[in-house]
Amino acid sequence: MGVSTAYYLATRKGLTCTLVERHEVAGAASGRAGGFLALDWNDSSPVGRLARKSYKLHQDLAQALGAEQIGYRPLETISLSAAAPRAPGGKGRPRLGAALPGWLDGGGVVATSKMGTHETTAQVHPRKLTLAMWAAAEALGAKMVRGVVRGLSVDGGSNVTGVEVEGVGTLDADAVVVALGPWSGQASTWLPRLPPVGGQKAHSALLRPAPGAGVTGTAVFTAYKDEEGRTREPEIYPRADGTVYVCGESSATRLPADPADITIDSEGTIGRILEVAGALSSCLRGAEVVAQSACYLPVTADGLPLIGRVPGVRGAFVGAGHSCWGILNGPATGLALAELIADGAVRSVDIAPFDPARGGHEFGAV
Ligand SMILES: Cc1cc2nc3c(=O)[nH]c(=O)nc-3n(C[C@H](O)[C@H](O)[C@H](O)COP(=O)(O)OP(=O)(O)OC[C@H]3O[C@@H](n4cnc5c(N)ncnc54)[C@H](O)[C@@H]3O)c2cc1C
């Protein structure tokens, strides 16, 4: 969210800003996510219009930054339910609502269905996208300061005047955007009326199947019943560069203060994700594991992101809490915040549902 705001401030508003980053740009979820995009999957929620706007902005970004450079491409998307050979319960005749690509040859198919077409689903490479947006903002004058934000300076009239960065000092500022992902909750000590934001851990692995494996550009949302009758639901995203990203198994695990301290459970959690991927596809079973990763989804109590002014301190803004749709909704969020900061109002999309002053923010209260 921080990079996206910097990008739209620079490219649309001619404003430069300073990005304060404690670890590295794209070093947390925004560099490790799946990068799956859906036009209309949020239509039944208040996020629907934001998602539609952002889906379109991703198409514009592919034009501006180069589709290949950011790993953008439209995808077919299917759901696939399958069961292990000795899984409890009858399987019956498979119900094939969508054609099964040849590389999903593991058998045990219970059902497939079509979830998206080239018009409604797409993907980006999140790390490449985030770095490309940052490079574009930097080229227009945005600056990065490495350090840990520890507080805000506020004058007697409750106006933001600066950001306190450990080991660096106070950076002057008349507008500050809290975009710390799952760590945004830390800012509630400086901004008491900032609603809580927490983190939910999820793991992923990047596989490289053998050349000629025939993996198609099809995103796959799975439901796999194992021999103990447990259902596992990893998501499989083949990428344009021939790798295949698989992720899943989210859990409520304590968020470390420093993104560099996030641990990866290779044997247990990633092992289970790979087991299902391998059961569904022989080319994934034998694939080289290029990378393993873990990161945290930024979550709010009511499941909606926080986008807008933080009540109580003039000049304080927030863009956080996008959960599993932060790559999709990052561009529309960054554009909205850039408009709010530069023009005092948002014209591109209605952000009223995401107003940090909306209430109902207690975890456990919803
Ligand atoms: C496994 C997984 C798969 C996902 N797949 C998808 C997907 O397919 N599609 C989709 O739309 N979304 C997906 N998401 C969600 C998406 O990745 C997130 O919603 C999004 O990246 C959050 O972006 P952010 O900028 O809010 O936070 P982050 O990307 O977490 O960035 C926060 C930044 O703040 C920095 N920071 C923290 N504290 C401080 C401090 N005190 N001072 C300075 N810097 C600080 C961190 O170092 C970090 O760089 C996925 C998430 C996960 C975990």
The ligand as a MOL file (V3000), in Angstrom:
LIG
                    3D

  0  0  0     0  0            999 V3000
M  V30 BEGIN CTAB
M  V30 COUNTS 53 58 0 0 0
M  V30 BEGIN ATOM
M  V30 1 C 0.4500 -16.4530 1.1140 0
M  V30 2 C -0.2880 -15.2160 0.6550 0
M  V30 3 C -0.8310 -15.1800 -0.6240 0
M  V30 4 C -1.5340 -14.0430 -1.0580 0
M  V30 5 N -2.0520 -14.0320 -2.3160 0
M  V30 6 C -2.7310 -12.9390 -2.7500 0
M  V30 7 C -3.2850 -12.9260 -4.0610 0
M  V30 8 O -3.1520 -13.8950 -4.8180 0
M  V30 9 N -3.9800 -11.8140 -4.4600 0
M  V30 10 C -4.1570 -10.7310 -3.6360 0
M  V30 11 O -4.8070 -9.7610 -4.0490 0
M  V30 12 N -3.6130 -10.7130 -2.3850 0
M  V30 13 C -2.9180 -11.7920 -1.9260 0
M  V30 14 N -2.3960 -11.8070 -0.6610 0
M  V30 15 C -2.6270 -10.6350 0.2200 0
M  V30 16 C -1.6010 -9.5280 -0.0240 0
M  V30 17 O -0.3200 -10.0740 -0.1310 0
M  V30 18 C -1.6330 -8.5060 1.1250 0
M  V30 19 O -2.9570 -8.0940 1.3970 0
M  V30 20 C -0.8170 -7.2610 0.7520 0
M  V30 21 O 0.4440 -7.6240 0.2420 0
M  V30 22 C -0.6460 -6.3590 1.9710 0
M  V30 23 O 0.1210 -5.2430 1.5850 0
M  V30 24 P 0.5400 -4.1560 2.6600 0
M  V30 25 O 1.2980 -3.1050 1.9530 0
M  V30 26 O -0.6610 -3.7690 3.4480 0
M  V30 27 O 1.4920 -4.9430 3.6990 0
M  V30 28 P 3.0070 -5.6290 3.5430 0
M  V30 29 O 3.1780 -6.0730 2.1530 0
M  V30 30 O 3.0590 -6.5790 4.6480 0
M  V30 31 O 3.9370 -4.3810 3.7770 0
M  V30 32 C 4.1020 -3.7840 5.0390 0
M  V30 33 C 5.4940 -3.1580 5.0720 0
M  V30 34 O 5.6290 -2.3870 6.2660 0
M  V30 35 C 6.9570 -2.5350 6.7310 0
M  V30 36 N 6.9690 -2.1820 8.1600 0
M  V30 37 C 6.3090 -2.8060 9.1640 0
M  V30 38 N 6.4960 -2.1520 10.3290 0
M  V30 39 C 7.2900 -1.0890 10.0550 0
M  V30 40 C 7.8120 -0.0150 10.8480 0
M  V30 41 N 7.5320 0.1060 12.1540 0
M  V30 42 N 8.5960 0.9070 10.2400 0
M  V30 43 C 8.8710 0.8240 8.9040 0
M  V30 44 N 8.3830 -0.1640 8.1080 0
M  V30 45 C 7.6040 -1.1020 8.6760 0
M  V30 46 C 7.2690 -3.9920 6.4550 0
M  V30 47 O 8.6620 -4.2110 6.4290 0
M  V30 48 C 6.6080 -4.1950 5.0960 0
M  V30 49 O 7.4990 -3.9420 4.0290 0
M  V30 50 C -1.6890 -12.9180 -0.1980 0
M  V30 51 C -1.1200 -12.9500 1.0820 0
M  V30 52 C -0.4430 -14.0860 1.5220 0
M  V30 53 C 0.1240 -14.0900 2.9170 0
M  V30 END ATOM
M  V30 BEGIN BOND
M  V30 1 1 1 2
M  V30 2 1 2 3
M  V30 3 2 2 52
M  V30 4 2 3 4
M  V30 5 1 4 5
M  V30 6 1 4 50
M  V30 7 2 5 6
M  V30 8 1 6 7
M  V30 9 1 6 13
M  V30 10 2 7 8
M  V30 11 1 7 9
M  V30 12 1 9 10
M  V30 13 2 10 11
M  V30 14 1 10 12
M  V30 15 2 12 13
M  V30 16 1 13 14
M  V30 17 1 14 15
M  V30 18 1 14 50
M  V30 19 1 15 16
M  V30 20 1 16 17
M  V30 21 1 16 18
M  V30 22 1 18 19
M  V30 23 1 18 20
M  V30 24 1 20 21
M  V30 25 1 20 22
M  V30 26 1 22 23
M  V30 27 1 23 24
M  V30 28 2 24 25
M  V30 29 1 24 26
M  V30 30 1 24 27
M  V30 31 1 27 28
M  V30 32 2 28 29
M  V30 33 1 28 30
M  V30 34 1 28 31
M  V30 35 1 31 32
M  V30 36 1 32 33
M  V30 37 1 33 34
M  V30 38 1 33 48
M  V30 39 1 34 35
M  V30 40 1 35 36
M  V30 41 1 35 46
M  V30 42 1 36 37
M  V30 43 1 36 45
M  V30 44 2 37 38
M  V30 45 1 38 39
M  V30 46 1 39 40
M  V30 47 2 39 45
M  V30 48 1 40 41
M  V30 49 2 40 42
M  V30 50 1 42 43
M  V30 51 2 43 44
M  V30 52 1 44 45
M  V30 53 1 46 47
M  V30 54 1 46 48
M  V30 55 1 48 49
M  V30 56 2 50 51
M  V30 57 1 51 52
M  V30 58 1 52 53
M  V30 END BOND
M  V30 END CTAB
M  END
